[in-house]
Amino acid sequence: MTEKQNMPEGEPPDLLVETERLIGELETLHGAEVRDRTSHLLEGIDAIHRAGLTHLIDVVRGMGGDAFINRLIADPAIRMLLMSYDLVPVDRRLMAEEAMDAVRGHLHTHGVDIEILEVVGGVVYVRLHGLGVGAITQEAVVRDIEEALREGFVGFQELVTRERAQSGSPAIPIGSLRRANRPVYRDAVDAIALADGEMKAVEMDGTSILVAHVGTDYYAVANRCGDSPLPLEYSALSGAELTCSWHGCRYDVRTGARLDVGGERIRVFPVRVDEGRVRIAIGVEALAGAAAEAGGRERDQVERARRGAGGPADP
């Protein structure tokens, strides 16, 4: 009997996770030749899709501007596709919040509220408030939230109603489906060193980068105004809007888009915060060979973490 046949009736497969599993199997279980051929095939597919999507978005942005792009990415499937090729900023927490908006009103009538603690890959960690006040059970609340996330959060894997353990392993990253390259994150600055609304210029591999703290998030952009060599580190930051001290140019540090003149933008670098450190992806590395083996170890860690948390084991 196949794994698909073993799946619980009525429960749709998570296609992203299943695709990840099949890629990992081809790369690790069938020898070096199959692994190399698989990597070569995926690199070609990635290159074709990346070039086509990049040109398509440039054309769409040129015709309709960022406002039209924002309308497109309101669709979760389109947003996930463009995020997987770094064409729009990744904000999984926002995606989860938007998905759960569909069920918040219903739960509020029962005195229950949802607080998102963290979103790691496709795993959403929440805290539930108000349980026991009304007639609704925790099982019913969890079921409603899971249905909303499956419907509105592309790539959703699991709902966890507790805080993530500090030593917990991350979920299988959806971005690893792009087998040609993966970003290389490097330490930039201590998160605590930047208060909300502050910025700091850092030098990484000969590139000057401006790190900005906006609300609960951190962003990184090229530290120069447009094509000029003039740095942005002396600019004024108001919310996510950066105003250049040299020309008065205004940029959105979340997207790099210029706000006072359409069509121009500055480079935005991927950012994540690990153990109190703001880390920036300044380059990429090929995901092959030892990296494929590391991917296998990561999947094993994820499986062990799921079993330790009482979650379902992979088939």
N, C-alpha and C positions, 0 to 999 in steps of 0.2 A: 504493500500500500504506500502511495506517495505521501510526502509531507503535506501537500495541499489537501489530500483526502483526510488526513489526520486532524486538520484544523476544525475547531468547534463550528457546528452548523450555524449559519447566520452571521458569523464574525468575519468581516472582510479582511484580507491580508494587508499589512502595511507594505506597500510596494517598494518604498524607499529602503526599508530594512531588508526586505527579501532580495532586492537587487544588490545591496551591499553584501549580503551573505553569499550570493552566487558568484559575485566578483572575487570575493575572498577565497571561495572554494577553488575557482579556476586558477588563482594565482598561487595557492599554497598546497593543494592536494594532488595536482596532476603533473608535477615536474617543472623543471626550469624552462623547457621549450614552450609548454603551454602558457606558463606565466609570462614569458617574454612576448609571445604572440598576442596574448590578451592585453598586455600593457600597450603594445604597439597599436592594436586596434582601437583601444579606448583613447589613446593620445590623438589619433586621427579624427575620431568622432568629436572629441572635445575641441580640437582646433577648428573644425568646420562649424560647429554650433557656436563657439565663442566669437569667431569672426562675423558670422551672419547676424547673430543677435546684437553684437556691438554696433554694426553698421545700421541695423534696423532701428535701434534706439536712437542713434544719432540723427537719422532721418526723421523719426517721429518727433524728437525734441525740437529739431529745426522747424518742423511744420506747425506743431502745436504747443511747444514750450513745456516747461516743467509741470504746468497745471494739467496738461493732458497726460503726461507720464504718471502723475499722481492718481488720475482717474483709472489708468490701466492697472496700476499695482494695488488698487483697492480690491481686485480679484485675488484671493489667496493663492490660486494656482499660478497665475502670472507672476505674482510677487516672488514666490518660491523659486520659479525658474530663473528670473532675473537676479535674485540674490545668489543663486548657486554659481553665477558667472561674474559676481562682484559688480553688477551693473546698477544696483540700487543698494542702499545701506541695509544691513541685516539688523532687524530688531524683533527677535523672537518673543520678547515679553509683550510688545505691543500687539503682535499677532495673537497671542494667547488671550490678552485682555479683550481684544475685539471679538474673538470667538465666544468668550464667556458672556459678552453683553447680551447674547441671545437668550440666556437662561437666568440672568441676574434678577430681572423683574419678577419672574415666577418664584424664585427662591426668597426674594425680599418679602413677598406676601406671607411666607411662612416664618419670617423673622430670621432668615439665614443670610449671611453675607460671605463673600469669598475674598480672601486676601492672597494675591500671588506673592510667594516668597522668592521664587527663583525659577528661571527657565533654562535648562541645560540640554541643548540639542532638542530632542523631541519629548523630553521628560519635563512635566510641569509640577512644581512643588507649590502646594497651597496650604493655607490655614483656614479652617471653617469657623465662623463665629455665629453664635445663636442657636446651636444645636441643643435640643432638649426643651426649647421654649415652646415650639409648636408641635404639631402632630407628625411632621415629616421625619423620617429616619435618616441616619447618616448614609445608609446604603442607597436610599433613593436619591439623596443629594449628590453622592458620588456618581451614580448612574447618569443623572441629568447633566452633570458637568462633563463627563466623559463623552456623552453624545454630542454636546455642543463643540467640544474640542475636535472630535473626529470630523465634524461637519465643516468647521471654520478654520482649523489650524492644520495646514498641509504639513505632513511629516510628524504629526502627533504620535507618540509611542506609549506614554504611560502617565497616569495621574498619581501623585504621591501626596498624601495628606499629612505631611510632617516636614520638618526642616531637613535639608540634606546634611548628612554627616560630613565633617571637615575632610575626612580621609576618603570620602566616596569617589568613585571613578566616574568620569563623564560618560554620557550616553554616546552611542555610535554617532559620530558627526556626519550629518547629511552632506556637508561639503566634501567629504572624502570620496564621494561618488565621482568627482572630477579627478581622474587618475593621472592626468598629465603632470600636474604640479600641485603643491600645497603651500600655503603661506608659512613663512618662518618668522615666528614671533620672538622679539628680543626685548629685554628690560629697558624701559625708558626713564621712569621716574616713580618715586613712591606715591601712591594714591593719596596718602594723608598730607603730602607736601603741597597739594593744590586744593585750596578752598573753592567752593562753588563760585564761578565767575572769574577764576584766575587762570592764567596761561603760563606756559614755560617752553622756551625753545631748547631743543636737544639736537645733538649731532649724531647721526647714525649712518655709518658707511659712506661718509662724505656728503650726506644729504641733510640739510637743515629742516627740522620738523617742528611744528608748533603744536603742543598738546594743550587742549582746553578742557576745563571741567565745567559741565553744564548740567545743573540739577543733580541727578544721580548717575549721570553718564559722563564718559570721557571720549573726546574726539581728537583726531590728529590730522593736520593738513600741512601741505608744503608751506614752509616759512618764507614765502616771497609773494609779492603782489603780482598776480598774472604772470606775464613773461618777463617782467622786470627783475633785477637782482635785489630790489629793495625789500627788506624783511618786514614781516607782519607782526613781529613780537612786540612792537611798541603800539599796536592798535588798541582800540577800545572794544571790549566784549560786553554785549548786552543780551542776556539770554543766549540764543544760538547765533546771534548776528554779530559779525566781526566788521568793524569799520577801520579801514586802513588809515594810518596817521599821515601818510604821504600824499595820497590822492583823494581820500574820502570814499574809495571804493568799498562796497558793502558785500560781504559774503556770508553764506550759511555754512557754519563749520560742520554741520551734520552731513551735508551733501556736496559741499564745495561750490555750489551754484552762486553766481554773482547776482545780487538782488537788485542793484540799480541799473544794470545793463543786461539784457537777456542774452543767452547763448554762450557766455563766458563762464569758466569755472576754474577752481584751483584743485590740485590733486588731493584726494582724501585717502588716508591709509587705514587699513583695518586695525581695530583696537580691541583688546580684551584685558580684564583685570584678574590677575591670579595672585592669591595670597598677599594682597595689599600692594601689589606692583602693577603699574600700568605698562602693558606690553604692546608693542607695535610691530605689525608685519611689514618689514621693509623690503623683503624679497621672497622668492619661492625656491623650492627644491623639488627635484623629480621624485615621484612616489613610485619606487620600484625597488627590487632586491630586498635590502635590509629593511627599507621602509614598509614593504609589503608584509614582512615578517612582524614588524612592530604593529601593523594594523591587526594581524592575527592575535597578537598578545593583548591588544586593546580590546578586541572583541571578547577574549577570554575574561578579562577583568570586568567588563560590563556584565557578562553572564554570571560571574561570581557575585558581583554586587547585587544583581537582581535577586539571586537566590538568598543572599544574606538578608535582604530587605523583605523577604517573603513574597517577592514578585514571581510571576510565571517564568519558567525556564523556556528557552528557545526550543523549538521542536528539533 
